[in-house]
Amino acid sequence: MELKTDLKGLSMKEVKEKIAQGANNQPQKPLTKSVGKIFFDNICTLFNGINLVMAGLILTTGSYKNLLFLGVIFANTSIGIYQEIRAKHSIDKLSLLNKAKVTVVREGDFVDIEQEELVTNDLVMIRRGEQICVDGIVIATNGFEVDESQLTGESDAIKKTVGDSILSGSYVTGGNGYVEALKIGQDSYVNQLSIEAKKEKNSTSELMRTLNRLVKGLTFAILPIGLLLFFSGYLGGLAISKAILGTTAAIIGMIPEGLILITSIALAVGIVNLTKKKVLVKTMGSIETLARVDLLCLDKTGTLTNGELTVSEFIVANGVQLDQLKAAIGALVKGLEDDNPTSMALQKAVDKNEEWKLIESVPFSSARKWSGATFDTNKTYVMGAPEYVFSTLSKADQHSVNQASEMGKRVLAIASSSMGFVNHQLPEQLSLLGFVYMEDTIRAEAPATLKYFNQQGVAIRIISGDNPKTVAHIAERVGVEDAKQAIDMSQVDKEADLTEIIAKYRVFGRVSPTQKRELIQAMQKAGHTVGMTGDGVNDILALKTADCGIAMAEGSTAAKSVSDFVLLDSNFDSLVGVVMEGRRVVNNIQRVASLYLTKTVYSAILAVLFIFMNQAYPFQPIQLSPINALTVGIPSFFLALRPNYAQIKGGFFKNVMKPALTAGILVVLYICMILVMGTIWHLDYSITSTLSVLLTGMVCFTSLIYVANPLSKKVIGLISSLIVVFLLIFFFFGNFFSLVSIFNKEILVFAVPLIVTVVPMYHFIRKLILKAIH
């Protein structure tokens, strides 16, 4: 589209005046939280509040050493803040590379500027594939069509003419145009929507949803259980200080204070690792979602292929000369001035026809799958997919098209008519001039990447707007299993059962943007977690609908805007790293979560039991510190960062509760046994509490060994060292932790028989738990 002489845009003086008046754009909402918000969110948590209340109660008893747990809380909070700020800096730095620019006309020249530099009344040029970032009025158009699905829910392309209003948040699906910006910044529609609102899907992962439910459940349980436990002990004859220490120990034990922290750290480290691989992550939860994907839908163009086309052959129709065919193509290339891959390939293969004057043009759109132009020669020329340009072809022509498609070539039909366009519809009396055969360039890394996903149990589906035979051939070349099972979606009835179709076919060709979304929805209804890659405007609906959307940096602004990940090097192979990082994070968090929840399980059960028992709670707050630090805190930091790329199976809650319930119930059984032994042999509270700490530690170490599998030399060394430190605490720091030495006959006679039974009892209860859950 040529710039009109009267479209001068704003002068630099006017721009400066508008900036001075505050009529300039505002920066888009950043993907990350501010540093202040990170501090606030990590410090002002519900669990930190409960811990501070517990600390206040302990202060009233004068037992200041029982405040040791606050040191762990401070360390956890500090580490969480550090890691989240580190992740923030990585994302902010990388997001600059993904920043969208906009083309404006100022003083008669095209200028590429950041969106933040826009001012009101700027003249913005918008091309096919771009997201409209201002609210304004169309000043000039060249077949300008937009997708307003975010505003109306309808994905049909809407033609815009001079004087029409246009809202930010919509996407250009055809042609290009000039828009005068009337509303920008906070006043524009696009700034009233967050990225998540645009996607219209819940970005919270299963992992975070489970943890949030757990936090809510504990919040409602802690207060009544704590009050009942305190009054039960106090009214049962315990000194008020002892009742307070027992109650605070129970409540502190119920709080998995480090679980949320370690989850955030693991996700933050995952994001940092991915930024090093040039992958921009929009939300923390999307890492887990992609790791759980079991069905990956790929768009051929830009994913399996690099988006570039090469003209391999011209085929002329009967009675048509090659020069005539090339002249028609050259005129279309000049008249349409498209910058899509098809047009770029044609520009390299033929010379532009400067002789014919353009009268009218119809730009390409994903829905039409053809474009055309009328010239002063009283001729209209059309090029597009053969089946969309002609309802039927001769047997010979159809055979040629089929043969080329089966060889993986893209076929473009060129036709002419003496009639013009009516409402952007194909002209009547079209006659075939010939075909253009084009070939896609396959990405070098695509075969190896698909092989990896096949080995990992991730099913692959190819969804494309191209001819299914062409797509199937390319899919077969890159290693898609059963690639010959292809279907032409343009021939599928709207009422067809998509559930049967997705189960039967692997390659879907001639898919409209709406059908892409419907296919994704059908896959989700079938129980799949669906990932979708795409780079074009026609992928927007599918990217928004998929559980996880992945866009290439070379793709359209629209596709990048609605995706969860952006591969900034446009390297399909980067997906392998994303999935592996996600699996590492989720698998390790599941391991760590079971350790934290073991403490929650046995503390909650014991708290309820001791409400009805006229005895002191078996632990003091300080006695829990060695258990928490050595069996949960220290190992969790090592386990959370281990390589672990196994496929994720089962739900998060079930996976973490199996070992947590096993160890938690076993701890309760041992403590009940110790209390019975204490009653029978009249053991002092200092001995029963020491035995309780010892057996609880041994059970937790057994659980740690189980969840840490496979055991490497480093892990064995770490766990062995922690066990030694745990046992030495009883000898060297017994008084500080209110413990007696276990290295005397009175303790050993009870401790040894119990410790010997820990491993077999653990396996026995584990079998019962697994049987009950399944």
N, C-alpha and C positions, 0 to 999 in steps of 0.2 A: 504494500500500500504506500503510495507516494504521499509525502507531506504536502498538504495544501499551503499555498502562499499566505493565506490569512490565518493560519494556525501558528501564531508566534509564541503563545504561552506567556508566562509572566517574565518581567524583566528582573534582573538581579536586585535592583533597587526595591521593587515591590516585594520580593522575597524577604529581604532584610527588614522591611517595615512590618511585614506580617509576623516574622519571628519576634520582633520587638513587642508586638501587640499580643503575643502568646497564641497566635493562630497557627502554630506549627504542631506536628504530630507528637505523640508521646511514645516513649519506648514501650515495646510490647512487654507484657507480663513475663518475667523470666521463668525458666523452667525450674529453677531452684529457689529454695527459701533464702532469706537474708541471714547474715551471720547472727543478728540479734534474735531472729525467730528460731534459729537452731539452738542457741543458748536457752531461750525460753522453753522450747519444747522438750529439751533434755533435762532441764532442772525442775520445771513445774509440772511434774507428772503425778498421777494419782498415787502410785506406789511410793514415790519419794515423800509425799505428804503423809501417808500412813506411817512410814518409817520415822519421820520426824515426831509424830505423835507418840510412837512407841518410845523414842529416845527421851521425850519429855517425861513419860511415866517412869522410865528407868531412873531418871535423875532424882525422882522423889524417894527412891529406895536407898540412894547413896552408894549403890554398887556401880561405880563409874566404869569399871573394866568391862561391864556388859554393853557399853556403848561402842565396843570395837567394830561392830557391824557397820557403823557409819563410815569407817574408813573404806570399806568395800564399796559402799554406795557412792562415795566421792570419787573413787578410782573409776568405777563403772561409768559415771556421768561424764567425767573428764575424757575418757577414751572415746565415748560415744560422740561427744562434741568434736573432738579432733578428727575422727574418721569422717563424720558428716561434712565438716568444713573442707576436708581434703577432697571428698567426692564432688562437693559444690564447685570448687575451683576447676576440677577436671572437666565437668560438664559445661561450665561457663566458658572456659577456654575453647572447647570443641564446638560449642553452639555458635560461636562467631563464624566458623567456617560454613555453617548452614544458614546463615542469615540471608533472607531474601532481599533482593534489590528491586527497585522499580525504575522504569524509564519514564522521564517527564520531558516536556518540551519547554525550554526556557530561552527566550530571545531567539526563537526560531531554530534552535539546535536541540538534538537529542542529548539528554544527560542521564546517566545511570547514578542513582542516589540510594542511600539507605532509606527505609520506610520512615525512620524517625525524622528525616529531613524534609518530609512533605509539608506543604503549607496549604491552606484553603485557596481554592481557585487555581491550583496547579493543574496543568493539562497532562493527564497521565495516559501513556500508550500501553494498552494491554493486549497481549497476544494469546493465541490458543495454548491451553495448558496452564495458564497463570491464574492465581487466585486474585480476585478483585479486593483491594485493600482499602478502598475509600467508598463512601456513599456519594453519588453524584449524578450528572446528566450526560448522556451520550452526545458528543459533539460531532463526530464523524465515524463512519463504519465501513467495513469491507466484509460483508457477510457475517456480522458480529452475532454470535449465538452464545448464550450462557446457560449453565445448569444451576437452577435455584433450588435444588433439592433440600438444602439446609434451611431454606425459608418456607418452602411450600410442601416438601415431602415428595414432590414429583420430579423425576429425573429426566423428563423430556427436555430437549434443547429448546430454549425460547429465543426467538429472533428479536434483536434489539435494533431499533432505528433511531435516527437523530431526534433528540428531544425526550427520549425515554429515560426514566429514572432507573438507577441501578444501585444495588446494595452490596456492601462489602460482605465477604463470606461466601459469595457465589463464585463459580468457576467458568472460565471461557472454554467452551467446547468446540467452537468453530470460528474461523476468521480472526479479525482483530479490530480494534477501534480506539478512539480517543474519548476519554471521560474527564469532564471538569469536576474536580474534587470539591464537594460542598461540605461534607462532614468528614472529619478526620479525628484521630486520637480518641479521647474518651467519648466523643459524640457519635463516632461511627459504630455501625452494627457489629463489626468484627471484634471490636474491643469490649463488647458486652458479653462475649462468649469466651470461655476458656477452651484450651485445646481438648480437655476431657469432655466438656459439654458438646463440642462439635462432634465428637466421636459417638456420643449418645450411648456409651457403654460404661460399665463399672470397671474401673481400672484397678480396683483393689484385688489383690491376688488371694487364692485360697489360703495361703499361709497366713497372711495378715488378717484375713477375715476370722480364721480360727483363733489366732492370738487375741484379737479384739473381743471375741465372744468369751474367751477364757478370762480376760481381764474384767469384763462386766460381771461374769458369774462369781468370781472371787470377791469383787467389790460388794456385792449383795450378801455374800456369805460371811465375810470376815467380821463385820460389826456384831451381828447377833451371836455368832459362835464365841467371839472374844468376850462379850459381856456375860454370856452364860457360863463360860469356863471360869472367869474371874469370880463371879458370885458363888459358883459351886464350890470353889476352893476356899474362898473367904468364909462363907457360911458353914463350911465343913470343918472349920477349925484351923485353917492355915493362917500364918501371919500374913498381914496385908502385903508386906514386901515380897514374900515368897509367892503369894497369889499373883502379884503384878509381874514378877519375873517369869513365872510359868506361862501366864497369858501372853506376854510379849514374845516369849520364845515360840509359842504356837503360831502366833500371827506372823512373825518374821519368817518362820519356816514355811508358811502357806504362800508367801509372796515370792513368785519367781522373778526377783528383781533384776537379774541379769539377762533374762530371756529376751525381752524386748530389745535390750541393748545389743546383745550378740547378734540378733536378727538384723538390726539396722546396720551394724558393723559389717556383717557378711555381705549384705546387699550393697553397701557403700563401697566396699573393697571390690565387689564384682563390677560395679559401674566404673571405678577407676581402671580396672584391668581392661574393660571393654573400650574405654576412651583411648587407651594406648594402641588399640587395634583399629582406631578410626571408626568406632561405632558410637553414634549418639543415642543415648538411652533417654526417653522422655520421662518415664516413671520407674521407680524402684520395683514395683510389683510386676512390671512387664518382663523382667528377667525370669521370674519364676514361671510366668505364663508360657513363654516361649519354650522353657525347659520341659513343660508338660505337654507341648504340642505333639499329637500323634498322627496328625494328617496335615501335610503342608501343600498348599495350593500355589503353584507357580505360574506367573504370566510369562509366556514365551519371550516376548520382546523385552530386552533389558535385563532379563534374568538368565535364561538359557542362552540367549544371543546377546550381542553387545548393542543391539538397536540399530546397527548399520546395515544397509542393503546395497547390493551390487547388481546392476543390470547384466544379465548373462546372455539374453537373446531377444531379438525383435521378431515377431511372427506377423506377417501381413495377411489380410483377408484377400479372397479372390478379387482380382481387378484393382487392387490398391498397390501403389508403388511405395517402396520403403521411404522415399523422400517425403511423400504425402503424410505417412504415419509420423515421421519425425517432426514434420512441420506442425502437425496438430499437437503433438506432445510439447514441442518448444513453445507454442502459443499458450498452452495451459500452464506450463511452468512459469512463464512470464506474467500471465494474467492473474493467476492465483497467488503467486509469491508466497507460497507456503514454506515452512521450515521443518516439516515433518520428514522422517527418514525416507519415505517414498519419493517425495519431491526432491530431496537432496541427491538421491541416487539418479533420478532422471536428469537433474541439472548437470551431473558429471557425464551423462551418456549422450545428451543432445544439446545443441545450441539453442539459446532462447530465441524465439521468433519475435522480433521487434517490429515487424511490418504490420501486423494486424492490431487494430485498435480495440481495446476492451469496452464492451457495452454493459455487460452484467456478469456477475460471477456467483457461484454457490460453493462455499468452502466445504472441505471435508468435515464430516462429523462421525462419531462412533456409531450413531444410530443409523445414518444413511449408508455409510461405507462407500460413498462415491463423492466426487466433486466435479465441477464443470464451469464452463464460461461461454458467453455469447460474444461474438466479435463483429466488426463492421463488414465482414465478408458475407453477412446474412447466414452464418453458420454457427451452430452451437456444438461444442465438443464436451464429451463426458469421459471421465476415467474412474474406474473403481473395480470392485470385486465383480467378476463376470455374472454370478448368480443374482447380484443386486442391480446390475445394469440391464441385463436381459432376463426375461422370465424363462425363455427357452433358447437353446443354441442348436445349431445343426449337429448331427451325429459326429461328423468329423471334427468340428470345433470342440464339442464336449469331450471327445476322446483325447484331443490334444491337451485340453485343460486338466483332465483327470490324470493323464500321464505325467504332466509337469508337476502337479500337486503331489502325486505319489512319490516323486523324486525329491520332495521337500522344497520345491520352488514356489514362490509367491507369484500368482498370475494376476495381471492388471489388464482389464479390457479397455480399449480405446474405441469410442463410438462417436458418430456425428449425426446431426439432424438439421433440417432447415427450419425447424420450429424452435421457439424459445422456452424459457422456464416459466411456469405458472405456480406461484406460491412455493417456490423452491422444490417443485416436483420434477421428475424426469420429463424431458420433452418427448413428444410423440414422434413416431416414424424414425426411431434411431436405427442406424445401420452400422455394422461392425467394420472398423478400420483395421483392427489387428490386436495382438496381445503383446504384452511386455513381460518377460520372465525375469524374476529377481530372486536372489538367494540371500539368506540370512548368514551372518557371521557368528558362529557358535563361540561362546566364551570358553577359553582354554581350561578354566578351572571347573566348569560345569559337570563333566562326567565324574570326576573324583568326589565332588561335593554330593552328588546324588547317590553315589555308591556308599558314602558314609551314612547318609540318612536311611538307606535301605538296610544297612547292617545294624542300625540303631532302632529298627522297628518303626520308623516314621514313614507312613504311606505317602506317596507322591501323586498329586493330580495336576495336570496341566490345563489351565483355563485361559483361552485366548480368543480374540476376536477374528483371528485368521481362519483360513480354510482348514478344516479338521484333518484332511489328508496331509497337508503341508506340515501342520503342527505335529501330527503323529510321526511323520518321517524324522523330523528334528528330535522329537522325544526319544525315538528309538536310537538315534545316533548318540545321544548323551546318556543312554542307559536306563531310561524309565521302563520299569517292568510292565509287560502286557500293553505296550504303547499302541499296538494296532487296534486295541479296543477303543475306538474313537467314535464320537457322535457329533453330528451337525445340529447345534442347538437352535438354529434358525428354522429347522423343520419340526421342532417340538411344540406341541400344543401348550397353550398357557395353563390348561387344566391338567397337564400330565403329572404323574406321580414322580416327583424328583427323587424320592427315597429309593425307588427301584433303579433309577438312572445312575445315581451316584454309586450304587453298589455294583453296577454292571460295567461302567466305563471308566477309563483312566485318563482319557484325553477328551477335552470338550472344546470344539471349534465353533466359530461364528457365534460367540456368546456376547449378548448385549450387556451393557453395564448393569441393568436391572437383573438379568439372569445370573450374572456373577454373584450378586448379593443373595439371590434366592438359592443358588447352589450351596453357598457358604452356610446359609441358614439350615438347609436340609442336612448338611453334614453335622452341624451342631445338634440338631434334633436327634440324629442317629447316635449321639453320645460321644462325638469326637471333640477334642480340643483343636481348633483349626487355626493354622497360621497362613498368612497370605502375603505374597510378595507382589509388588507392582510399581510402576513408575509413571503411569499416564493418567490423564483425566478420567479415562474409562475405567480405571481401577479404584476410584475414590469410594464408591459405595461398598465394594467388597472389602477394602482395607478398613473401613469404618466398622463393618459388621463382624469381621473376623475377630477371634479372641486375641490375636496378635498380628498387627500389621507392620510390614517391613518395606521400606522404600529405599530406592537408590538415590544417591546425591545428584546423579545426572538426570534424574526424573523431574517431573513437573513440580512446581511449588505446591500445587494442590495435593498431590500424592504425599509429599513429605509432611505437609501440615497435619494430615489425619493419621499418620503412622505412629507406631510405638517406638520403632527403631528407624534410624536413617544410617545406611552404610555409606559413610562419607568418601570412601575410595571406590564406591560403586562396584565392589568386588563381591560377587556371589559367595565366594569361598569364606568370607567373613562370618557367614551364618553358622558355620561349623563352630567357630570360636564362641559365638554368642550362646549356642545351645549347650556347649560343654561348660561354659562359665555358669550358666543358669543351673545346670544339673549339679555342678559342684556346690553352688550356694545352697540349693534346696536340700540336697542329700545331707550336707553337713549341718544345716540348721535342724533337720529332723533328728540327727544324732544328738546334738547339743540340747534340743528342747526336751528330749526324754530324760536327760540328766536333771534339768531344772525342775521338771514336773514330778520327778520321783520325790523330791523334797516336799512339793506341794501336796502330793497324794498322802504320804505318811503323816505329815503335819495336820492335814485336815481330818483324817480318820482318827488320829490320836486325840485331837482337840475335842471331837464329838464324844469319843469314848470316855475321856476324863471328866466330861461334864457330869457323868453318872457314876464316877468312881470317887470315893472319898480318899484320894491320894494326891500327892504333889505331882505336877507335870514332870516327866522324866528329864527334861532339858532346861538349862538356863540359856539365855541368848548367846552368851560368850562361848558356850560349849558347842554351839552350832557352827561357829566360825571355822574351826579346822575342817569340819566335814564339808561345808560349803566351798571353802577355798580349794581344798585338795582333791575333792571328788567331782566338783562341778566347775568352779570358777577358772582355775588354771588350765585344766585339760580342755575346757570348752573353747578357749582362745586358740589352742593348737588344732583342735578338731575342726573348727569352723573354717579354717583356711587350707585344709588338706585337699590334695587332688582326689576327686571322686566323681567320675563321669558316668556312673551306671544309670540306666534308664529309670526314671521315677515311676514307681508302681504304687497304686493304692492312694487313699486320701491321707492328707497330712495328719489329721487328728488321730485316726486309727494307727498310723505308723508310729507316732510318738507315744501313744498311750499304752501300747503293748509292753515295752520295757519299763515304762514308768509305773504302771499298775503292778507288774511283776515285782519290782524292787520295793515299791511302796508298801504293798501288802505284806511282803516278807519282813520288812522292818517292823511293822506293827505286830506281827506274830512273835518276833524275837523279844520285843519290848514287853509284850504280855507275858511271855515265858519268864523273863527276868523279874517282873513284878511278882509273879507267883512264887518263884524261887526266893525272892526277897522276903515274902510273907512267911513262907515255910521255915526258912533259916534265919529269919529276923536280921536281914542284912541292912546296914545303914544306908541312908539316901545317897551318900557320897559314892558308895560302892555300886548301887543299882544304876545311878546316873552315869557313872564311868563305864559300866558294862553296856549301857544303852548306847553311849557314844561310840564305843568300840565296835559293837555289832552293826550299828547303823553304818559306820564307815566301811566295814568289810563288805556289807551288802552293796553299798554304793560303788565300791571299787569293782566288785563282780559285775555289776551292771555296766560300769565304764568299760571294762574289758570286752563285754559283749557288743556294745554299740560302737566300739572303736575298730571292730573287725573291718578289713583284714589288718592284722597286727604286723607292722613293720618293726625293724630293729629300734628305730627312734621312738616309736610309740611304746614298745615294751620297756625301753629304758626310762621313758618319762613316767609311766605308770608305776614301775618298780621303785623309782626314786620317790614318788609321792607317797607310796605305801610306807617306805622306810621313814620318811619325815613324819607321817601321821603317827606311827608307833613311838618315835622318839619324843613327840610332844608330851606323851603321858609320863615320860621319865624326866625330861628336862624342864617342861613348862606346865607340869600338872597343877601346881598351885595357882598359876595365873588363869588357867582355864577351868578352875574349880573341879579338877580331876585328881584321882589318886593314881599312884603308879600301878601299872598292870603287871609289873615284874615282881610279884610276890605271890605266895601260894594261895592266899585267900581269894585273890582275883583269878589266878590261872586255873584253879580247880573248876570254876564256873565258865571261864572264857573259852578255854581250849575245846571242850566238847561242842560248844555252840558254834565256834568258828569252823570246826571241821565239817559241820553240816551245811554251811552256807551255800556252797556250790551245788550239791545235789538238790537242796531245797529250792534254790533259784530255778533250776531246770524243771523241777516238778511243778512249781507254781506257774512257770512260763507256759508249759504245755496246757495247763488248765485254762489260763488266760486266752491263749490262742484258740483253744477249742470253744470257749465261751463267745469270743468275738466273731469267729467264723460261723 
